[in-house]
Amino acid sequence: MVAFTRFQTPLKTGIEAISASPGLSNLTLAARRRYSDWMIWTALAIVLATGTVLPTGPALPQAGVQLIKVDLSVVTKGYRMSKLIGSNVVNDKSEEIGTVDDVIADKDKKQLGFAVLQVGGFLGLGGRLVAVPYDSLVIDDTGKVTLPGASKDELKKLSQFNYPA
Protein backbone atom coordinates (compact mmCIF):
# COMPACT_ATOMS: atom_id res chain seq x y z
CA MET A 1 0.00 0.00 0.00
CA VAL A 2 1.28 3.47 -0.84
CA ALA A 3 0.64 6.31 1.55
CA PHE A 4 1.46 9.95 1.13
CA THR A 5 1.58 12.57 3.78
CA ARG A 6 0.82 16.16 3.03
CA PHE A 7 3.94 18.18 2.57
CA GLN A 8 4.50 21.81 1.76
CA THR A 9 7.38 24.04 1.06
CA PRO A 10 7.32 27.38 2.82
CA LEU A 11 5.71 30.00 0.61
CA LYS A 12 7.77 33.04 -0.16
CA THR A 13 6.33 36.50 0.16
CA GLY A 14 6.60 39.64 -1.90
CA ILE A 15 9.06 39.81 -4.78
CA GLU A 16 10.59 36.39 -3.97
CA ALA A 17 7.19 34.72 -4.50
CA ILE A 18 6.70 36.37 -7.87
CA SER A 19 10.17 35.41 -9.16
CA ALA A 20 10.02 31.87 -7.72
CA SER A 21 6.65 30.96 -9.24
CA PRO A 22 5.46 33.53 -11.79
CA GLY A 23 2.37 31.49 -12.79
CA LEU A 24 1.22 31.21 -9.19
CA SER A 25 1.96 34.74 -8.05
CA ASN A 26 -1.61 35.95 -8.22
CA LEU A 27 -3.09 32.92 -6.38
CA THR A 28 -4.08 32.99 -2.74
CA LEU A 29 -2.40 30.74 -0.21
CA ALA A 30 -5.35 28.29 -0.20
CA ALA A 31 -5.40 28.16 -4.01
CA ARG A 32 -1.68 27.40 -4.10
CA ARG A 33 -2.18 24.49 -1.68
CA ARG A 34 -5.06 23.11 -3.75
CA TYR A 35 -2.93 23.42 -6.89
CA SER A 36 -0.04 21.42 -5.37
CA ASP A 37 -2.46 18.83 -3.94
CA TRP A 38 -4.07 18.46 -7.37
CA MET A 39 -0.68 17.78 -8.99
CA ILE A 40 0.25 15.15 -6.41
CA TRP A 41 -3.09 13.32 -6.61
CA THR A 42 -3.05 13.41 -10.43
CA ALA A 43 0.43 11.90 -10.51
CA LEU A 44 -0.65 9.22 -8.04
CA ALA A 45 -3.72 8.39 -10.12
CA ILE A 46 -1.61 8.03 -13.28
CA VAL A 47 0.87 5.75 -11.56
CA LEU A 48 -1.86 3.56 -10.11
CA ALA A 49 -3.80 3.46 -13.38
CA THR A 50 -0.80 2.24 -15.34
CA GLY A 51 0.03 -0.35 -12.68
CA THR A 52 3.72 0.55 -12.53
CA VAL A 53 3.89 0.62 -8.74
CA LEU A 54 1.75 -2.29 -7.59
CA PRO A 55 0.08 -5.07 -9.53
CA THR A 56 -3.67 -4.71 -9.39
CA GLY A 57 -4.58 -8.40 -9.39
CA PRO A 58 -3.28 -11.94 -9.48
CA ALA A 59 -0.78 -12.96 -12.13
CA LEU A 60 -2.52 -14.50 -15.11
CA PRO A 61 -1.06 -17.30 -17.22
CA GLN A 62 0.48 -16.30 -20.53
CA ALA A 63 -1.46 -16.90 -23.70
CA GLY A 64 -0.95 -20.46 -24.94
CA VAL A 65 -0.02 -21.89 -21.54
CA GLN A 66 -2.39 -24.56 -20.32
CA LEU A 67 -2.54 -25.66 -16.73
CA ILE A 68 -3.10 -29.35 -16.11
CA LYS A 69 -3.99 -31.26 -13.00
CA VAL A 70 -1.08 -33.16 -11.51
CA ASP A 71 -1.39 -36.47 -9.71
CA LEU A 72 0.25 -35.58 -6.40
CA SER A 73 0.86 -39.22 -5.52
CA VAL A 74 3.27 -39.38 -8.48
CA VAL A 75 4.98 -36.13 -7.44
CA THR A 76 5.61 -37.37 -3.91
CA LYS A 77 7.44 -40.43 -5.27
CA GLY A 78 9.99 -38.26 -7.06
CA TYR A 79 13.40 -37.06 -5.90
CA ARG A 80 13.88 -33.51 -4.66
CA MET A 81 16.96 -32.03 -6.24
CA SER A 82 17.53 -29.91 -3.14
CA LYS A 83 17.93 -33.15 -1.14
CA LEU A 84 19.97 -34.89 -3.83
CA ILE A 85 22.57 -32.13 -4.14
CA GLY A 86 25.33 -32.70 -1.61
CA SER A 87 24.64 -36.44 -1.37
CA ASN A 88 27.52 -38.86 -1.36
CA VAL A 89 27.91 -40.96 -4.50
CA VAL A 90 29.14 -44.54 -4.16
CA ASN A 91 29.98 -47.21 -6.71
CA ASP A 92 28.53 -50.72 -6.78
CA LYS A 93 31.24 -51.79 -4.29
CA SER A 94 29.93 -49.16 -1.82
CA GLU A 95 33.14 -47.12 -2.16
CA GLU A 96 32.60 -43.39 -1.87
CA ILE A 97 33.60 -41.80 -5.17
CA GLY A 98 32.30 -38.24 -4.89
CA THR A 99 29.34 -35.99 -4.11
CA VAL A 100 26.51 -34.55 -6.21
CA ASP A 101 27.34 -30.89 -6.83
CA ASP A 102 24.49 -30.05 -9.19
CA VAL A 103 21.92 -31.45 -11.60
CA ILE A 104 21.56 -29.86 -15.03
CA ALA A 105 18.46 -30.04 -17.23
CA ASP A 106 18.77 -30.31 -21.00
CA LYS A 107 17.33 -27.14 -22.55
CA ASP A 108 16.09 -28.83 -25.72
CA LYS A 109 14.63 -32.01 -24.27
CA LYS A 110 13.46 -30.31 -21.05
CA GLN A 111 14.55 -33.23 -18.92
CA LEU A 112 17.36 -33.89 -16.48
CA GLY A 113 20.44 -34.44 -18.58
CA PHE A 114 23.53 -34.43 -16.39
CA ALA A 115 24.72 -34.73 -12.85
CA VAL A 116 27.78 -32.71 -11.88
CA LEU A 117 29.89 -34.64 -9.39
CA GLN A 118 32.71 -33.38 -7.24
CA VAL A 119 35.49 -35.96 -7.11
CA GLY A 120 38.77 -36.02 -5.26
CA GLY A 121 39.72 -33.47 -2.66
CA PHE A 122 39.06 -33.58 1.04
CA LEU A 123 36.03 -32.11 2.82
CA GLY A 124 34.98 -30.31 -0.35
CA LEU A 125 38.37 -28.67 -0.91
CA GLY A 126 40.68 -29.42 -3.81
CA GLY A 127 38.14 -31.52 -5.67
CA ARG A 128 37.26 -31.17 -9.32
CA LEU A 129 33.94 -31.26 -11.09
CA VAL A 130 32.95 -33.80 -13.75
CA ALA A 131 29.68 -34.31 -15.59
CA VAL A 132 28.02 -37.70 -15.97
CA PRO A 133 24.68 -38.58 -17.58
CA TYR A 134 21.92 -38.26 -15.01
CA ASP A 135 20.41 -41.56 -16.19
CA SER A 136 23.59 -43.39 -15.14
CA LEU A 137 22.85 -42.65 -11.46
CA VAL A 138 20.86 -45.17 -9.46
CA ILE A 139 18.91 -43.62 -6.60
CA ASP A 140 17.16 -45.91 -4.13
CA ASP A 141 14.18 -45.16 -1.90
CA THR A 142 16.41 -44.00 0.95
CA GLY A 143 18.18 -41.44 -1.29
CA LYS A 144 21.41 -43.41 -1.64
CA VAL A 145 23.10 -42.43 -4.92
CA THR A 146 25.09 -45.08 -6.77
CA LEU A 147 27.13 -44.79 -9.97
CA PRO A 148 27.64 -48.43 -11.00
CA GLY A 149 30.97 -49.40 -12.51
CA ALA A 150 32.70 -46.12 -11.57
CA SER A 151 35.80 -45.52 -9.48
CA LYS A 152 37.58 -42.41 -8.24
CA ASP A 153 40.41 -42.98 -10.72
CA GLU A 154 38.04 -43.33 -13.68
CA LEU A 155 36.16 -40.18 -12.71
CA LYS A 156 39.41 -38.23 -12.35
CA LYS A 157 40.22 -39.11 -15.98
CA LEU A 158 37.08 -37.38 -17.24
CA SER A 159 37.29 -33.82 -18.54
CA GLN A 160 36.88 -31.22 -15.85
CA PHE A 161 33.55 -29.41 -15.91
CA ASN A 162 33.49 -25.63 -15.39
CA TYR A 163 30.30 -23.65 -14.94
CA PRO A 164 29.88 -20.96 -17.62
CA ALA A 165 30.48 -17.45 -16.38
ROSE-4610 file (N, C-alpha, C; in Angstrom, 1 decimal, always signed):
// ROSE-4610
residu = [M/M/M/V/V/V/A/A/A/F/F/F/T/T/T/R/R/R/F/F/F/Q/Q/Q/T/T/T/P/P/P/L/L/L/K/K/K/T/T/T/G/G/G/I/I/I/E/E/E/A/A/A/I/I/I/S/S/S/A/A/A/S/S/S/P/P/P/G/G/G/L/L/L/S/S/S/N/N/N/L/L/L/T/T/T/L/L/L/A/A/A/A/A/A/R/R/R/R/R/R/R/R/R/Y/Y/Y/S/S/S/D/D/D/W/W/W/M/M/M/I/I/I/W/W/W/T/T/T/A/A/A/L/L/L/A/A/A/I/I/I/V/V/V/L/L/L/A/A/A/T/T/T/G/G/G/T/T/T/V/V/V/L/L/L/P/P/P/T/T/T/G/G/G/P/P/P/A/A/A/L/L/L/P/P/P/Q/Q/Q/A/A/A/G/G/G/V/V/V/Q/Q/Q/L/L/L/I/I/I/K/K/K/V/V/V/D/D/D/L/L/L/S/S/S/V/V/V/V/V/V/T/T/T/K/K/K/G/G/G/Y/Y/Y/R/R/R/M/M/M/S/S/S/K/K/K/L/L/L/I/I/I/G/G/G/S/S/S/N/N/N/V/V/V/V/V/V/N/N/N/D/D/D/K/K/K/S/S/S/E/E/E/E/E/E/I/I/I/G/G/G/T/T/T/V/V/V/D/D/D/D/D/D/V/V/V/I/I/I/A/A/A/D/D/D/K/K/K/D/D/D/K/K/K/K/K/K/Q/Q/Q/L/L/L/G/G/G/F/F/F/A/A/A/V/V/V/L/L/L/Q/Q/Q/V/V/V/G/G/G/G/G/G/F/F/F/L/L/L/G/G/G/L/L/L/G/G/G/G/G/G/R/R/R/L/L/L/V/V/V/A/A/A/V/V/V/P/P/P/Y/Y/Y/D/D/D/S/S/S/L/L/L/V/V/V/I/I/I/D/D/D/D/D/D/T/T/T/G/G/G/K/K/K/V/V/V/T/T/T/L/L/L/P/P/P/G/G/G/A/A/A/S/S/S/K/K/K/D/D/D/E/E/E/L/L/L/K/K/K/K/K/K/L/L/L/S/S/S/Q/Q/Q/F/F/F/N/N/N/Y/Y/Y/P/P/P/A/A/A]
num = [1/1/1/2/2/2/3/3/3/4/4/4/5/5/5/6/6/6/7/7/7/8/8/8/9/9/9/10/10/10/11/11/11/12/12/12/13/13/13/14/14/14/15/15/15/16/16/16/17/17/17/18/18/18/19/19/19/20/20/20/21/21/21/22/22/22/23/23/23/24/24/24/25/25/25/26/26/26/27/27/27/28/28/28/29/29/29/30/30/30/31/31/31/32/32/32/33/33/33/34/34/34/35/35/35/36/36/36/37/37/37/38/38/38/39/39/39/40/40/40/41/41/41/42/42/42/43/43/43/44/44/44/45/45/45/46/46/46/47/47/47/48/48/48/49/49/49/50/50/50/51/51/51/52/52/52/53/53/53/54/54/54/55/55/55/56/56/56/57/57/57/58/58/58/59/59/59/60/60/60/61/61/61/62/62/62/63/63/63/64/64/64/65/65/65/66/66/66/67/67/67/68/68/68/69/69/69/70/70/70/71/71/71/72/72/72/73/73/73/74/74/74/75/75/75/76/76/76/77/77/77/78/78/78/79/79/79/80/80/80/81/81/81/82/82/82/83/83/83/84/84/84/85/85/85/86/86/86/87/87/87/88/88/88/89/89/89/90/90/90/91/91/91/92/92/92/93/93/93/94/94/94/95/95/95/96/96/96/97/97/97/98/98/98/99/99/99/100/100/100/101/101/101/102/102/102/103/103/103/104/104/104/105/105/105/106/106/106/107/107/107/108/108/108/109/109/109/110/110/110/111/111/111/112/112/112/113/113/113/114/114/114/115/115/115/116/116/116/117/117/117/118/118/118/119/119/119/120/120/120/121/121/121/122/122/122/123/123/123/124/124/124/125/125/125/126/126/126/127/127/127/128/128/128/129/129/129/130/130/130/131/131/131/132/132/132/133/133/133/134/134/134/135/135/135/136/136/136/137/137/137/138/138/138/139/139/139/140/140/140/141/141/141/142/142/142/143/143/143/144/144/144/145/145/145/146/146/146/147/147/147/148/148/148/149/149/149/150/150/150/151/151/151/152/152/152/153/153/153/154/154/154/155/155/155/156/156/156/157/157/157/158/158/158/159/159/159/160/160/160/161/161/161/162/162/162/163/163/163/164/164/164/165/165/165]
x = [+0.8/+0.0/+0.9/+0.5/+1.3/+0.5/+1.3/+0.6/+1.5/+0.8/+1.5/+1.0/+1.9/+1.6/+1.6/+0.9/+0.8/+2.1/+2.7/+3.9/+3.8/+4.5/+4.5/+5.9/+6.2/+7.4/+6.9/+7.7/+7.3/+7.1/+6.0/+5.7/+6.5/+7.0/+7.8/+6.8/+7.2/+6.3/+7.0/+6.1/+6.6/+7.2/+8.4/+9.1/+9.6/+10.1/+10.6/+9.5/+8.3/+7.2/+6.9/+7.0/+6.7/+7.8/+9.1/+10.2/+10.3/+9.9/+10.0/+8.9/+7.7/+6.6/+5.8/+6.2/+5.5/+4.0/+3.7/+2.4/+1.5/+2.0/+1.2/+1.2/+1.8/+2.0/+0.7/-0.4/-1.6/-2.6/-2.2/-3.1/-3.0/-4.1/-4.1/-3.4/-3.1/-2.4/-3.2/-4.5/-5.3/-5.4/-5.4/-5.4/-4.1/-3.0/-1.7/-1.6/-2.2/-2.2/-3.0/-4.2/-5.1/-4.4/-3.6/-2.9/-1.9/-1.1/+0.0/-0.7/-1.8/-2.5/-3.0/-3.5/-4.1/-3.0/-1.8/-0.7/-0.3/-0.2/+0.3/-0.8/-2.1/-3.1/-3.2/-3.0/-3.1/-1.9/-0.7/+0.4/+0.2/-0.4/-0.6/-1.7/-2.7/-3.7/-3.1/-2.2/-1.6/-0.8/+0.0/+0.9/+0.0/-1.0/-1.9/-2.6/-3.0/-3.8/-2.9/-1.7/-0.8/-0.3/-0.4/+0.0/+1.5/+2.3/+3.7/+4.2/+3.4/+3.9/+3.5/+2.2/+1.8/+0.9/+1.0/+0.1/-1.3/-2.3/-3.7/-4.4/-3.9/-4.6/-3.6/-4.1/-3.3/-2.6/-1.5/-0.8/-1.6/-1.8/-2.5/-1.6/-1.9/-1.1/-0.9/+0.2/+0.5/-0.4/-0.6/-1.5/-0.8/-1.5/-1.0/-0.5/-0.4/+0.0/-1.3/-1.3/-2.4/-2.0/-2.8/-2.5/-3.2/-2.5/-3.1/-3.1/-4.0/-4.0/-2.8/-2.2/-1.1/-1.5/-1.1/-1.4/-0.3/-0.7/+0.3/+0.9/+0.3/+0.9/+2.1/+2.1/+3.3/+4.4/+4.0/+5.0/+5.7/+5.0/+5.6/+6.6/+6.5/+7.4/+8.7/+8.8/+10.0/+11.1/+12.2/+13.4/+13.5/+13.7/+13.9/+15.3/+15.6/+17.0/+17.7/+16.9/+17.5/+18.1/+17.4/+17.9/+19.0/+19.0/+20.0/+21.3/+21.3/+22.6/+23.3/+24.5/+25.3/+25.4/+24.6/+24.6/+25.9/+26.4/+27.5/+27.1/+28.1/+27.9/+28.9/+28.3/+29.1/+29.1/+30.0/+30.0/+29.3/+29.2/+28.5/+29.3/+30.5/+31.2/+31.1/+30.2/+29.9/+31.1/+32.0/+33.1/+32.7/+33.0/+32.6/+33.5/+32.8/+33.6/+33.4/+32.5/+32.3/+31.0/+30.6/+29.3/+28.6/+27.3/+26.5/+26.6/+27.2/+27.3/+26.1/+25.6/+24.5/+23.8/+22.6/+21.9/+21.5/+21.8/+21.6/+20.5/+19.5/+18.5/+18.9/+18.5/+18.8/+17.8/+18.2/+17.3/+16.4/+16.9/+16.1/+15.1/+15.5/+14.6/+13.8/+14.2/+13.5/+13.4/+14.5/+14.6/+15.9/+16.1/+17.4/+18.4/+19.5/+20.4/+21.7/+22.2/+23.5/+23.6/+24.4/+24.7/+26.2/+26.4/+27.8/+28.3/+29.3/+29.9/+31.2/+31.4/+32.7/+33.5/+34.7/+35.5/+36.8/+37.5/+38.8/+38.6/+39.7/+39.7/+39.4/+39.3/+39.1/+38.1/+37.0/+36.0/+35.6/+35.5/+35.0/+36.0/+37.3/+38.4/+39.3/+39.7/+40.7/+40.1/+38.8/+38.1/+38.0/+37.5/+37.3/+35.9/+35.3/+33.9/+34.0/+33.1/+33.0/+31.5/+31.1/+29.7/+29.5/+28.4/+28.0/+26.6/+26.1/+24.7/+23.8/+22.8/+21.9/+21.3/+21.0/+20.4/+21.3/+22.7/+23.6/+23.6/+23.0/+22.9/+21.7/+21.9/+20.9/+20.6/+19.3/+18.9/+17.9/+18.1/+17.2/+16.2/+15.2/+14.2/+14.7/+15.9/+16.4/+17.2/+17.4/+18.2/+19.6/+20.0/+21.4/+21.7/+22.8/+23.1/+24.3/+24.1/+25.1/+25.4/+26.7/+27.1/+27.8/+27.1/+27.6/+28.8/+29.8/+31.0/+32.0/+31.8/+32.7/+33.7/+34.8/+35.8/+36.3/+37.0/+37.6/+38.6/+39.4/+40.4/+39.8/+38.7/+38.0/+37.4/+36.8/+36.2/+37.2/+38.4/+39.4/+39.9/+39.8/+40.2/+39.3/+38.0/+37.1/+37.5/+37.0/+37.3/+36.7/+37.4/+36.9/+35.8/+34.7/+33.5/+33.7/+33.5/+33.5/+32.2/+31.6/+30.3/+30.6/+29.7/+29.9/+29.8/+30.5/+30.5/+29.2]
y = [-1.2/+0.0/+1.2/+2.2/+3.5/+4.5/+5.2/+6.3/+7.6/+8.7/+10.0/+10.8/+11.6/+12.6/+13.9/+14.8/+16.2/+16.9/+17.4/+18.2/+19.5/+20.5/+21.8/+22.4/+23.2/+24.0/+25.4/+26.1/+27.4/+28.3/+29.0/+30.0/+31.3/+31.8/+33.0/+34.2/+35.3/+36.5/+37.6/+38.5/+39.6/+39.3/+39.9/+39.8/+38.4/+37.8/+36.4/+35.4/+35.6/+34.7/+34.9/+36.1/+36.4/+35.8/+35.9/+35.4/+33.9/+33.3/+31.9/+31.1/+31.6/+31.0/+32.0/+32.5/+33.5/+33.1/+31.9/+31.5/+31.4/+31.3/+31.2/+32.5/+33.5/+34.7/+35.4/+35.3/+36.0/+35.1/+33.8/+32.9/+33.1/+32.9/+33.0/+31.8/+31.8/+30.7/+29.4/+29.5/+28.3/+27.7/+28.6/+28.2/+27.5/+28.0/+27.4/+26.0/+25.8/+24.5/+23.5/+24.0/+23.1/+22.7/+23.7/+23.4/+22.4/+22.4/+21.4/+20.1/+20.1/+18.8/+18.2/+19.0/+18.5/+17.8/+18.4/+17.8/+16.4/+16.4/+15.2/+14.0/+14.3/+13.3/+12.9/+13.8/+13.4/+12.5/+12.8/+11.9/+10.5/+10.5/+9.2/+8.4/+9.1/+8.4/+7.8/+8.5/+8.0/+6.8/+6.9/+5.7/+4.5/+4.7/+3.6/+3.0/+3.9/+3.5/+2.6/+3.0/+2.2/+1.0/+0.9/-0.3/-0.5/+0.6/+0.6/+0.4/+0.7/+0.6/-0.7/-1.1/-2.3/-3.0/-4.3/-5.1/-5.0/-4.9/-4.7/-6.0/-7.1/-8.4/-9.6/-10.8/-11.9/-12.1/-12.7/-13.0/-13.9/-13.6/-14.5/-15.3/-16.5/-17.3/-16.6/-16.9/-16.3/-17.0/-16.3/-16.9/-18.2/-19.2/-20.5/-21.4/-21.0/-21.9/-22.5/-23.9/-24.6/-25.2/-25.0/-25.7/-27.0/-28.0/-29.3/-29.8/-30.7/-31.3/-32.3/-32.3/-33.2/-34.2/-35.4/-36.5/-36.3/-35.8/-35.6/-36.9/-38.0/-39.2/-39.6/-39.2/-39.4/-38.4/-37.2/-36.1/-36.5/-37.0/-37.4/-38.5/-39.3/-40.4/-40.0/-38.8/-38.3/-37.9/-37.5/-37.1/-35.5/-35.0/-33.5/-33.2/-32.4/-32.0/-31.4/-30.6/-29.9/-30.9/-32.1/-33.1/-34.0/-34.1/-34.9/-34.2/-32.9/-32.1/-32.2/-32.5/-32.7/-34.1/-35.0/-36.4/-37.1/-38.1/-38.9/-39.8/-40.0/-41.0/-42.1/-43.3/-44.5/-45.4/-46.3/-47.2/-48.5/-49.5/-50.7/-51.6/-51.1/-51.8/-51.0/-50.0/-49.2/-48.3/-48.0/-47.1/-45.7/-44.8/-43.4/-42.8/-42.3/-41.8/-40.3/-39.7/-38.2/-37.8/-36.5/-36.0/-35.3/-35.2/-34.6/-33.1/-32.3/-30.9/-30.2/-30.7/-30.1/-31.0/-30.7/-31.5/-30.5/-30.8/-29.9/-30.4/-29.6/-30.0/-29.7/-30.5/-30.3/-29.3/-28.2/-27.1/-27.6/-28.4/-28.8/-29.9/-30.9/-32.0/-31.7/-30.7/-30.3/-31.5/-32.1/-33.2/-33.2/-33.9/-33.9/-34.6/-33.9/-34.4/-34.9/-34.1/-34.4/-34.2/-35.0/-34.7/-34.3/-33.2/-32.7/-33.3/-34.0/-34.6/-34.0/-33.8/-33.4/-34.6/-34.8/-36.0/-35.5/-36.3/-36.0/-35.0/-34.5/-33.5/-34.1/-33.2/-33.6/-32.5/-33.0/-32.1/-31.0/-31.3/-30.3/-29.4/-29.5/-28.7/-29.4/-28.8/-29.4/-30.4/-30.6/-31.5/-30.9/-31.7/-31.2/-31.7/-30.9/-31.3/-32.0/-33.0/-33.8/-34.0/-34.1/-34.3/-35.7/-36.4/-37.7/-37.7/-38.6/-38.6/-38.9/-38.1/-38.3/-39.7/-40.2/-41.6/-42.7/-42.4/-43.4/-43.5/-42.6/-42.7/-43.6/-44.3/-45.2/-44.6/-44.2/-43.6/-44.5/-45.0/-45.9/-45.1/-45.8/-45.2/-44.4/-44.7/-44.0/-42.8/-42.6/-41.4/-41.8/-43.0/-43.4/-43.3/-42.6/-42.4/-43.3/-44.1/-45.1/-44.8/-44.9/-44.8/-46.1/-47.1/-48.4/-48.4/-49.2/-49.4/-48.3/-47.3/-46.1/-46.3/-45.6/-45.5/-44.1/-43.8/-42.4/-42.2/-43.2/-43.0/-42.8/-43.5/-43.3/-42.0/-41.5/-40.2/-39.1/-39.2/-38.2/-38.1/-39.1/-39.1/-38.3/-38.1/-37.4/-35.9/-35.2/-33.8/-33.0/-32.0/-31.2/-30.3/-30.3/-29.4/-28.1/-27.0/-25.6/-25.0/-24.4/-23.6/-22.4/-22.2/-21.0/-19.7/-18.7/-17.4/-16.7]
z = [+0.0/+0.0/+0.0/-0.8/-0.8/-0.1/+0.8/+1.6/+1.4/+1.2/+1.1/+2.3/+2.8/+3.8/+3.1/+3.6/+3.0/+3.4/+2.3/+2.6/+1.8/+2.4/+1.8/+1.9/+0.9/+1.1/+1.5/+2.3/+2.8/+1.6/+1.7/+0.6/+0.8/-0.2/-0.2/-0.3/+0.2/+0.2/-0.7/-1.2/-1.9/-3.2/-3.5/-4.8/-5.0/-3.9/-4.0/-4.5/-4.1/-4.5/-6.0/-6.5/-7.9/-8.7/-8.3/-9.2/-9.1/-7.9/-7.7/-8.5/-8.5/-9.2/-9.9/-11.1/-11.8/-12.1/-12.4/-12.8/-11.6/-10.4/-9.2/-8.4/-8.9/-8.1/-7.7/-8.5/-8.2/-7.5/-7.1/-6.4/-4.9/-4.2/-2.7/-2.2/-0.9/-0.2/-0.3/-0.1/-0.2/-1.6/-2.6/-4.0/-4.4/-3.8/-4.1/-3.5/-2.3/-1.7/-2.5/-2.9/-3.7/-5.0/-5.6/-6.9/-6.7/-5.6/-5.4/-5.0/-4.2/-3.9/-5.2/-6.1/-7.4/-8.2/-8.2/-9.0/-8.4/-7.1/-6.4/-6.6/-6.4/-6.6/-8.1/-9.0/-10.4/-10.8/-10.3/-10.5/-9.9/-8.7/-8.0/-8.8/-9.3/-10.1/-11.4/-12.0/-13.3/-13.0/-11.9/-11.6/-11.2/-10.5/-10.1/-11.3/-12.2/-13.4/-14.3/-14.4/-15.3/-14.7/-13.4/-12.7/-12.5/-12.6/-12.5/-11.1/-10.1/-8.7/-8.1/-8.2/-7.6/-8.6/-8.7/-9.5/-9.0/-9.8/-9.4/-9.2/-9.5/-9.4/-9.5/-9.4/-9.5/-10.8/-10.9/-12.1/-13.0/-14.2/-15.1/-16.0/-16.4/-17.2/-18.6/-19.2/-20.5/-21.5/-22.6/-23.7/-24.2/-24.4/-24.9/-23.9/-22.6/-21.5/-20.9/-20.9/-20.3/-19.0/-18.0/-16.7/-16.7/-16.2/-16.1/-14.7/-14.3/-13.0/-12.9/-11.8/-11.5/-10.4/-10.7/-9.7/-8.6/-7.5/-6.4/-5.9/-6.0/-5.5/-6.4/-7.6/-8.5/-8.1/-7.8/-7.4/-6.2/-5.2/-3.9/-4.0/-5.1/-5.3/-5.9/-6.4/-7.1/-6.1/-6.7/-5.9/-5.9/-4.8/-4.7/-4.9/-5.9/-6.2/-5.1/-4.3/-3.1/-2.1/-2.1/-1.1/-1.8/-3.1/-3.8/-3.9/-4.1/-4.1/-2.8/-2.8/-1.6/-1.1/-1.8/-1.4/-1.8/-1.0/-1.4/-2.5/-3.4/-4.5/-4.3/-4.3/-4.2/-5.4/-5.6/-6.7/-6.3/-7.1/-6.8/-5.7/-5.4/-4.3/-3.0/-3.0/-1.8/-1.4/-2.4/-2.2/-2.5/-1.6/-1.9/-3.0/-4.0/-5.2/-5.4/-4.7/-4.9/-4.3/-4.6/-4.1/-5.3/-5.2/-6.2/-6.0/-6.9/-6.8/-7.4/-8.5/-9.2/-10.1/-10.6/-11.6/-12.7/-13.9/-15.0/-16.0/-16.3/-17.2/-18.7/-19.6/-21.0/-21.5/-22.1/-22.6/-23.7/-24.6/-25.7/-25.4/-24.6/-24.3/-23.0/-22.3/-21.0/-20.1/-19.9/-18.9/-18.3/-17.2/-16.5/-17.4/-17.7/-18.6/-17.9/-16.9/-16.4/-14.9/-14.3/-12.8/-12.8/-12.1/-11.9/-10.5/-10.6/-9.4/-9.0/-7.7/-7.2/-6.8/-7.4/-7.1/-6.6/-5.8/-5.3/-4.2/-3.7/-2.7/-1.3/-0.3/+1.0/+1.7/+2.2/+2.8/+1.9/+0.6/-0.4/-0.9/-0.4/-0.9/-1.8/-2.9/-3.8/-4.8/-4.8/-5.7/-7.0/-8.0/-9.3/-9.7/-10.7/-11.1/-12.4/-12.5/-13.7/-14.0/-15.2/-15.6/-16.0/-15.6/-16.0/-16.4/-17.2/-17.6/-16.3/-16.2/-15.0/-15.0/-16.1/-16.2/-15.7/-15.6/-15.1/-13.6/-12.9/-11.5/-11.1/-10.0/-9.5/-8.1/-7.9/-6.6/-6.0/-4.8/-4.1/-3.3/-2.7/-1.9/-0.7/-0.2/+1.0/+0.5/-0.8/-1.3/-1.5/-1.4/-1.6/-3.1/-3.5/-4.9/-5.3/-6.3/-6.8/-8.2/-8.6/-10.0/-10.3/-10.8/-11.0/-12.0/-11.6/-12.5/-12.5/-11.6/-11.6/-10.4/-10.6/-9.5/-9.4/-8.4/-8.2/-9.4/-9.7/-10.7/-12.1/-12.4/-13.7/-13.8/-12.7/-12.7/-12.8/-12.2/-12.3/-13.8/-14.6/-16.0/-16.9/-16.4/-17.2/-17.3/-18.4/-18.5/-17.4/-16.9/-15.8/-16.4/-15.6/-15.9/-15.2/-16.0/-15.4/-15.7/-14.7/-14.9/-15.8/-16.8/-17.6/-16.8/-17.1/-16.4/-16.5]
